[in-house]
Amino acid sequence: MAEKHTAQVISIKEASARIKAEKTARLRAQRRLAARHPEREQRHPLDPRWITLLRLAIMIVLVVGAVFLVRELRSVSKLQDCVMEGRTNCAPIEIKPSHDTRPN
């Protein structure tokens, strides 16, 4: 009917020996699998230098983006300050000179 599960008390040495045996068995199984499938072992992991360069590139992009964002926020802030002061010429219109500057 109902089975009783009794707790088994083992020593620390015995527990560490079991863990070590399980690790050893896992490593042996991985080695056997690698011996059967050598093409899996031939894959080269990414060089750590490439990973570092990728991280550096990401950081540079983030810094450039942050600088751009700060500049845009500063210009918008200046425009808002100007409007809050009640001025009417806060965003001056830039007029390009015409190419034909000769008098008629």
N, CA, C and O atoms as a DFTB+ gen file, in Angstrom:
416 C
 N C O
     1  1       0.817      -1.174       0.000
     2  2       0.000       0.000       0.000
     3  2       0.871       1.251       0.000
     4  3       1.450       1.594      -1.030
     5  1       0.970       1.917       1.103
     6  2       1.784       3.123       1.155
     7  2       3.189       2.745       1.586
     8  3       3.399       2.075       2.598
     9  1       4.150       3.200       0.779
    10  2       5.542       2.895       1.115
    11  2       6.099       4.013       1.983
    12  3       5.829       5.195       1.768
    13  1       6.862       3.613       2.942
    14  2       7.506       4.602       3.788
    15  2       8.892       4.898       3.230
    16  3       9.642       3.992       2.866
    17  1       9.205       6.154       3.175
    18  2      10.537       6.559       2.750
    19  2      11.299       6.959       3.996
    20  3      10.921       7.889       4.708
    21  1      12.343       6.263       4.235
    22  2      13.149       6.586       5.408
    23  2      14.365       7.385       4.972
    24  3      14.950       7.126       3.920
    25  1      14.726       8.329       5.767
    26  2      15.901       9.137       5.492
    27  2      17.138       8.326       5.828
    28  3      17.212       7.650       6.854
    29  1      18.099       8.416       4.936
    30  2      19.333       7.675       5.140
    31  2      20.421       8.665       5.542
    32  3      20.670       9.645       4.840
    33  1      21.047       8.406       6.647
    34  2      22.092       9.281       7.151
    35  2      23.428       8.729       6.674
    36  3      23.773       7.576       6.930
    37  1      24.182       9.597       5.964
    38  2      25.503       9.174       5.500
    39  2      26.518      10.206       5.964
    40  3      26.174      11.345       6.281
    41  1      27.744       9.793       5.994
    42  2      28.793      10.702       6.450
    43  2      29.173      11.663       5.320
    44  3      28.859      11.437       4.152
    45  1      29.847      12.722       5.701
    46  2      30.283      13.719       4.723
    47  2      31.279      13.100       3.756
    48  3      31.258      13.404       2.563
    49  1      32.148      12.235       4.258
    50  2      33.131      11.584       3.388
    51  2      32.432      10.733       2.338
    52  3      32.809      10.738       1.166
    53  1      31.415      10.005       2.769
    54  2      30.695       9.150       1.830
    55  2      29.947       9.987       0.792
    56  3      29.907       9.629      -0.385
    57  1      29.355      11.100       1.227
    58  2      28.638      11.975       0.300
    59  2      29.592      12.586      -0.719
    60  3      29.276      12.636      -1.908
    61  1      30.751      13.049      -0.270
    62  2      31.712      13.631      -1.207
    63  2      32.257      12.568      -2.154
    64  3      32.534      12.867      -3.315
    65  1      32.416      11.340      -1.682
    66  2      32.870      10.251      -2.555
    67  2      31.821       9.958      -3.630
    68  3      32.170       9.700      -4.782
    69  1      30.549       9.997      -3.261
    70  2      29.473       9.770      -4.254
    71  2      29.473      10.882      -5.306
    72  3      29.343      10.618      -6.501
    73  1      29.620      12.115      -4.851
    74  2      29.632      13.243      -5.781
    75  2      30.812      13.132      -6.733
    76  3      30.676      13.375      -7.932
    77  1      31.968      12.766      -6.195
    78  2      33.161      12.625      -7.017
    79  2      32.980      11.504      -8.034
    80  3      33.396      11.639      -9.185
    81  1      32.365      10.400      -7.620
    82  2      32.125       9.281      -8.536
    83  2      31.154       9.688      -9.644
    84  3      31.325       9.291     -10.796
    85  1      30.128      10.484      -9.296
    86  2      29.179      10.938     -10.310
    87  2      29.857      11.876     -11.315
    88  3      29.587      11.797     -12.513
    89  1      30.722      12.751     -10.841
    90  2      31.454      13.652     -11.735
    91  2      32.347      12.862     -12.680
    92  3      32.406      13.136     -13.878
    93  1      33.040      11.881     -12.120
    94  2      33.928      11.050     -12.927
    95  2      33.138      10.297     -13.990
    96  3      33.569      10.206     -15.139
    97  1      31.993       9.762     -13.613
    98  2      31.163       9.038     -14.576
    99  2      30.668       9.974     -15.677
   100  3      30.628       9.586     -16.845
   101  1      30.290      11.198     -15.317
   102  2      29.842      12.170     -16.311
   103  2      30.959      12.530     -17.281
   104  3      30.732      12.621     -18.487
   105  1      32.168      12.734     -16.757
   106  2      33.304      13.068     -17.614
   107  2      33.631      11.921     -18.561
   108  3      33.922      12.147     -19.735
   109  1      33.585      10.698     -18.059
   110  2      33.843       9.541     -18.924
   111  2      32.808       9.445     -20.027
   112  3      33.142       9.153     -21.175
   113  1      31.555       9.691     -19.683
   114  2      30.496       9.637     -20.697
   115  2      30.712      10.713     -21.758
   116  3      30.502      10.460     -22.944
   117  1      31.130      11.911     -21.344
   118  2      31.398      12.984     -22.307
   119  2      32.567      12.629     -23.211
   120  3      32.533      12.905     -24.410
   121  1      33.597      12.020     -22.644
   122  2      34.752      11.621     -23.455
   123  2      34.381      10.533     -24.454
   124  3      34.832      10.560     -25.599
   125  1      33.555       9.569     -24.023
   126  2      33.118       8.513     -24.950
   127  2      32.306       9.115     -26.086
   128  3      32.472       8.733     -27.244
   129  1      31.429      10.055     -25.757
   130  2      30.614      10.710     -26.769
   131  2      31.491      11.499     -27.739
   132  3      31.245      11.490     -28.945
   133  1      32.510      12.180     -27.220
   134  2      33.425      12.941     -28.072
   135  2      34.240      12.014     -28.964
   136  3      34.551      12.368     -30.101
   137  1      34.588      10.837     -28.464
   138  2      35.350       9.887     -29.272
   139  2      34.492       9.332     -30.406
   140  3      35.005       9.046     -31.488
   141  1      33.206       9.179     -30.170
   142  2      32.313       8.670     -31.215
   143  2      32.027       9.732     -32.273
   144  3      31.844       9.409     -33.447
   145  1      31.991      10.986     -31.864
   146  2      31.661      12.080     -32.776
   147  2      32.793      13.101     -32.779
   148  3      32.682      14.143     -32.133
   149  1      33.883      12.817     -33.497
   150  2      35.022      13.751     -33.469
   151  2      34.730      15.095     -34.135
   152  3      35.409      16.078     -33.838
   153  1      33.738      15.165     -35.027
   154  2      33.447      16.439     -35.687
   155  2      32.922      17.469     -34.701
   156  3      33.056      18.670     -34.935
   157  1      32.332      17.023     -33.614
   158  2      31.863      17.970     -32.597
   159  2      33.042      18.626     -31.875
   160  3      32.957      19.787     -31.474
   161  1      34.114      17.902     -31.715
   162  2      35.292      18.437     -31.027
   163  2      36.078      19.398     -31.904
   164  3      36.834      20.221     -31.388
   165  1      35.915      19.313     -33.221
   166  2      36.699      20.147     -34.117
   167  2      36.202      21.581     -34.178
   168  3      36.892      22.451     -34.709
   169  1      35.039      21.838     -33.652
   170  2      34.541      23.212     -33.619
   171  2      35.437      24.049     -32.723
   172  3      35.765      23.666     -31.600
   173  1      35.820      25.196     -33.250
   174  2      36.689      26.072     -32.467
   175  2      35.826      27.104     -31.753
   176  3      34.986      27.747     -32.382
   177  1      36.019      27.269     -30.473
   178  2      35.249      28.294     -29.760
   179  2      35.710      29.684     -30.199
   180  3      36.803      29.841     -30.744
   181  1      34.876      30.676     -29.960
   182  2      35.243      32.047     -30.309
   183  2      36.475      32.478     -29.527
   184  3      36.619      32.187     -28.340
   185  1      37.339      33.165     -30.213
   186  2      38.532      33.696     -29.576
   187  2      38.125      34.786     -28.588
   188  3      37.326      35.651     -28.944
   189  1      38.637      34.774     -27.381
   190  2      38.250      35.789     -26.390
   191  2      38.537      37.216     -26.843
   192  3      37.890      38.160     -26.388
   193  1      39.516      37.373     -27.747
   194  2      39.814      38.731     -28.233
   195  2      38.651      39.277     -29.052
   196  3      38.349      40.468     -28.976
   197  1      37.991      38.417     -29.839
   198  2      36.848      38.870     -30.630
   199  2      35.691      39.282     -29.725
   200  3      34.997      40.263     -29.991
   201  1      35.499      38.533     -28.673
   202  2      34.436      38.867     -27.732
   203  2      34.728      40.221     -27.088
   204  3      33.826      41.041     -26.917
   205  1      35.981      40.449     -26.737
   206  2      36.379      41.723     -26.139
   207  2      36.187      42.873     -27.130
   208  3      35.712      43.945     -26.757
   209  1      36.557      42.646     -28.385
   210  2      36.362      43.688     -29.399
   211  2      34.887      43.977     -29.625
   212  3      34.502      45.128     -29.834
   213  1      34.069      42.951     -29.587
   214  2      32.630      43.146     -29.733
   215  2      32.078      43.971     -28.575
   216  3      31.260      44.869     -28.780
   217  1      32.520      43.669     -27.376
   218  2      32.084      44.450     -26.212
   219  2      32.532      45.899     -26.324
   220  3      31.781      46.814     -25.984
   221  1      33.760      46.110     -26.804
   222  2      34.279      47.468     -26.981
   223  2      33.446      48.228     -28.005
   224  3      33.116      49.395     -27.793
   225  1      33.103      47.577     -29.110
   226  2      32.288      48.225     -30.141
   227  2      30.914      48.601     -29.587
   228  3      30.405      49.685     -29.873
   229  1      30.321      47.720     -28.805
   230  2      29.017      48.017     -28.215
   231  2      29.129      49.208     -27.271
   232  3      28.255      50.075     -27.262
   233  1      30.185      49.258     -26.487
   234  2      30.370      50.381     -25.566
   235  2      30.556      51.697     -26.327
   236  3      30.021      52.728     -25.918
   237  1      31.307      51.669     -27.423
   238  2      31.516      52.883     -28.214
   239  2      30.192      53.374     -28.784
   240  3      29.908      54.571     -28.758
   241  1      29.380      52.452     -29.299
   242  2      28.071      52.827     -29.840
   243  2      27.201      53.440     -28.740
   244  3      26.516      54.436     -28.974
   245  1      27.226      52.855     -27.556
   246  2      26.432      53.398     -26.453
   247  2      26.900      54.788     -26.043
   248  3      26.075      55.660     -25.768
   249  1      28.210      55.008     -25.999
   250  2      28.742      56.317     -25.610
   251  2      28.390      57.371     -26.655
   252  3      27.984      58.481     -26.311
   253  1      28.546      57.023     -27.935
   254  2      28.209      57.980     -28.998
   255  2      26.715      58.294     -28.953
   256  3      26.322      59.451     -29.104
   257  1      25.895      57.294     -28.752
   258  2      24.451      57.522     -28.633
   259  2      24.115      58.398     -27.453
   260  3      23.243      59.261     -27.555
   261  1      24.787      58.198     -26.334
   262  2      24.536      59.012     -25.149
   263  2      24.942      60.460     -25.383
   264  3      24.228      61.373     -24.967
   265  1      26.068      60.686     -26.038
   266  2      26.511      62.055     -26.331
   267  2      25.499      62.739     -27.248
   268  3      25.144      63.897     -27.026
   269  1      25.034      62.032     -28.274
   270  2      24.030      62.595     -29.184
   271  2      22.750      62.937     -28.418
   272  3      22.169      64.005     -28.611
   273  1      22.324      62.032     -27.559
   274  2      21.100      62.258     -26.789
   275  2      21.241      63.463     -25.864
   276  3      20.308      64.257     -25.747
   277  1      22.377      63.611     -25.212
   278  2      22.597      64.742     -24.304
   279  2      22.574      66.058     -25.077
   280  3      22.005      67.041     -24.604
   281  1      23.190      66.087     -26.266
   282  2      23.196      67.316     -27.064
   283  2      21.782      67.702     -27.492
   284  3      21.405      68.873     -27.444
   285  1      21.002      66.695     -27.914
   286  2      19.627      66.973     -28.322
   287  2      18.793      67.471     -27.144
   288  3      18.017      68.417     -27.283
   289  1      18.953      66.841     -26.002
   290  2      18.205      67.256     -24.818
   291  2      18.597      68.661     -24.383
   292  3      17.750      69.428     -23.925
   293  1      19.871      69.005     -24.522
   294  2      20.322      70.353     -24.158
   295  2      19.691      71.400     -25.073
   296  3      19.254      72.448     -24.599
   297  1      19.639      71.127     -26.374
   298  2      19.053      72.112     -27.292
   299  2      17.555      72.263     -27.046
   300  3      17.026      73.373     -27.111
   301  1      16.872      71.165     -26.765
   302  2      15.442      71.240     -26.461
   303  2      15.228      71.993     -25.155
   304  3      14.269      72.756     -25.033
   305  1      16.096      71.792     -24.191
   306  2      15.992      72.487     -22.920
   307  2      16.166      74.004     -23.109
   308  3      15.439      74.796     -22.509
   309  1      17.126      74.396     -23.939
   310  2      17.325      75.831     -24.211
   311  2      16.084      76.422     -24.863
   312  3      15.663      77.527     -24.520
   313  1      15.496      75.683     -25.807
   314  2      14.290      76.168     -26.471
   315  2      13.143      76.297     -25.479
   316  3      12.401      77.278     -25.525
   317  1      12.984      75.340     -24.596
   318  2      11.924      75.405     -23.590
   319  2      12.140      76.563     -22.620
   320  3      11.188      77.247     -22.245
   321  1      13.380      76.781     -22.219
   322  2      13.684      77.913     -21.331
   323  2      13.316      79.236     -22.002
   324  3      12.768      80.138     -21.367
   325  1      13.626      79.335     -23.289
   326  2      13.312      80.554     -24.031
   327  2      11.802      80.775     -24.085
   328  3      11.335      81.894     -23.873
   329  1      11.054      79.744     -24.360
   330  2       9.595      79.862     -24.439
   331  2       9.013      80.197     -23.072
   332  3       8.076      80.989     -22.972
   333  1       9.569      79.594     -22.012
   334  2       9.059      79.852     -20.657
   335  2       9.303      81.306     -20.236
   336  3       8.573      81.841     -19.402
   337  1      10.329      81.942     -20.812
   338  2      10.596      83.346     -20.507
   339  2       9.647      84.276     -21.246
   340  3       9.608      85.473     -20.962
   341  1       8.888      83.746     -22.181
   342  2       7.908      84.563     -22.900
   343  2       8.430      85.160     -24.179
   344  3       7.762      86.015     -24.762
   345  1       9.561      84.763     -24.631
   346  2      10.106      85.299     -25.877
   347  2       9.332      84.753     -27.072
   348  3       8.699      83.700     -26.992
   349  1       9.393      85.481     -28.170
   350  2       8.677      85.037     -29.369
   351  2       9.610      84.574     -30.477
   352  3       9.162      83.947     -31.437
   353  1      10.889      84.870     -30.362
   354  2      11.829      84.484     -31.419
   355  2      12.795      83.396     -30.924
   356  3      14.008      83.520     -31.090
   357  1      12.265      82.358     -30.333
   358  2      13.113      81.328     -29.725
   359  2      13.765      80.421     -30.761
   360  3      14.915      80.015     -30.593
   361  1      13.056      80.106     -31.808
   362  2      13.607      79.235     -32.842
   363  2      13.732      80.042     -34.117
   364  3      12.822      80.037     -34.947
   365  1      14.856      80.742     -34.286
   366  2      15.000      81.579     -35.478
   367  2      15.029      80.726     -36.749
   368  3      15.553      79.612     -36.760
   369  1      14.456      81.276     -37.808
   370  2      14.423      80.593     -39.096
   371  2      15.700      80.927     -39.831
   372  3      16.064      82.094     -39.975
   373  1      16.381      79.889     -40.295
   374  2      17.609      80.109     -41.040
   375  2      17.261      80.322     -42.504
   376  3      16.591      79.490     -43.116
   377  1      17.714      81.434     -43.063
   378  2      17.455      81.752     -44.460
   379  2      18.765      81.602     -45.214
   380  3      19.765      82.248     -44.899
   381  1      18.734      80.740     -46.212
   382  2      19.936      80.543     -47.020
   383  2      19.979      81.628     -48.093
   384  3      18.960      81.934     -48.712
   385  1      21.149      82.203     -48.310
   386  2      21.237      83.218     -49.360
   387  2      21.052      82.557     -50.727
   388  3      21.468      81.421     -50.956
   389  1      20.413      83.309     -51.623
   390  2      20.209      82.761     -52.963
   391  2      21.542      82.737     -53.696
   392  3      22.466      83.484     -53.375
   393  1      21.615      81.864     -54.679
   394  2      22.871      81.735     -55.434
   395  2      23.107      82.938     -56.352
   396  3      24.245      83.281     -56.676
   397  1      22.045      83.543     -56.746
   398  2      22.140      84.693     -57.643
   399  2      22.233      85.968     -56.801
   400  3      21.211      86.520     -56.394
   401  1      23.457      86.435     -56.541
   402  2      23.644      87.620     -55.697
   403  2      23.952      88.867     -56.542
   404  3      24.259      89.931     -56.004
   405  1      23.864      88.720     -57.866
   406  2      24.149      89.877     -58.740
   407  2      22.988      90.859     -58.699
   408  3      21.826      90.452     -58.718
   409  1      23.297      92.145     -58.643
   410  2      22.213      93.154     -58.711
   411  2      21.648      93.223     -60.129
   412  3      22.378      93.075     -61.109
   413  1      20.367      93.445     -60.219
   414  2      19.719      93.522     -61.553
   415  2      19.816      94.868     -62.164
   416  3      19.323      95.081     -63.271
